[in-house]
Structure formats: C-alpha cells, structure tokens
C-alpha cells in the first residue's frame, strides 16, 4: 500500500478561518495532514518572523477531522518554521497555505502572509502553494474552487517544483460553472496608491487608517490580473531569489 504524502497546512487568516477549514478538508482527501496556523489573523504581515518575543504553540481541536492541529502565536512564516523544526521533525512532502480571504495577485504577493508561509516552506526545500480566493467575506463560498485546488495540489505532488520556486494561485469569485480553467501567468505590474485617513480620538490624539487604490499599470494578456478579470484561475510560479540578474553586468561597469 502506497504511503500517503505528508501535507503541512497553514494560513494567515488564523486557525478558525473558513478558508483554512476548507483547505484542510480538501487536503484530507489527498494525504496525512498537519495544521500549524496562527492563533489570530496575520494578514499583511509579509515575511515577518518573531525575534523579540516568545512563541507559543499548542495542540488544538477545531473539528473532528483526521488532521493534527496546532495553533501558534506567531506569524505565518513562524508557523512553517515551528512545524518543520519542532512538530514534524522532518520536511513534509508539500506545504499549502490558505485559502486566503482576498486576492494575492500582482504586487500583493510581497505583502501577503499567505504567500510568505509558502515562500518560507520553499526556502526549506518543501514544494509549496499559496491559494487565495477573490472574496474578503469571512463566510465566503469556497465550494466552487475545491476541485481546482485538489487538481493543482495533485499535479504539484506528481510533478514536483524546481528548487527555489513556489506557486501563487488566485481564484476568481465565480460560480464553478463560470470558472474557465487555470491559466499560467506572470505577475502583473501594479502598485497600491495609498491613502491615509487621518482622524482624531475622543482624547484629541491623531491616528490613521490605511486604505488605497490598486493601480494596474500592465495591459498584458498574460498576467494574473488579466486572467482573474476574465474568469480564469491564475497560477504564477514565484521565485524567492530576488537578485536582479540582468543588472549585474551594468553595475560591474560602475567606477566603484
């Protein structure tokens, strides 16, 4: 009998998030599942790690599935480090992160706790995927994307990923019948135009709420934004070697 793959599941929305619960359910059909997820929402944390405080990691039971679950007081990247070093004591066959409540396409990938967990796994030599649904609602409907998440996961386990590469998968908020399929894309060239809403507390102290508008500078039809706007699931291979290799020769011409 073939041994089931060991799958680490994490997220940035927290251990009770419906997106995580949906992902656990899918992964239970594929392999042996261990969950290590933050004890509170950690959206927008990027690749932060905890170095100035203690970490707590404790077993927890959220539902009665076959998975083993742990809640961690740290960031998504902390969760992966804790899982590999202290809980599993070995590398899992796959790490999946999500399903995030909201998109992680284009420039959002660098802010995303969801993707940072996947990237952290990748740096440890673990094939990894970040899944996100374009719906911020807490009780979003994850049912339409279940089959696609399962298919992408099985393909990743079968084919593997090159060292230094993880997958960023974003799913449009469509009914299953309206999702046209999976499109392999590049990251769109976009940015956030920030707006700080300045207010005053009842005690007269100033404070700010961060908001903003996403600006897509990229009109290409091979981008994740284009795919999502046209009913496709976008899948972008992400590398965490941030070296601008094309710039090295030019820098070598400087008189340093």
PEPESUL-V764014 format. One record per helix or strand. SS is the DSSP state (A for helix, B for strand). FROM is the first residue (numbers start at 1). TO is the last residue. If there is no record, write none. Layout:
# PEPESUL-V764014
ss = [SS,SS]
from = [FROM,FROM]
to = [TO,TO]
This chain:
# PEPESUL-V764014
ss = [B,A,B,B,B,A,B,A,A,B,A,B,A,B,B,B,B,A,B,A]
from = [5,18,31,57,68,76,94,106,113,128,143,165,176,181,190,206,223,224,232,245]
to = [10,27,38,59,72,87,101,110,123,133,159,171,178,186,200,216,223,229,239,252]
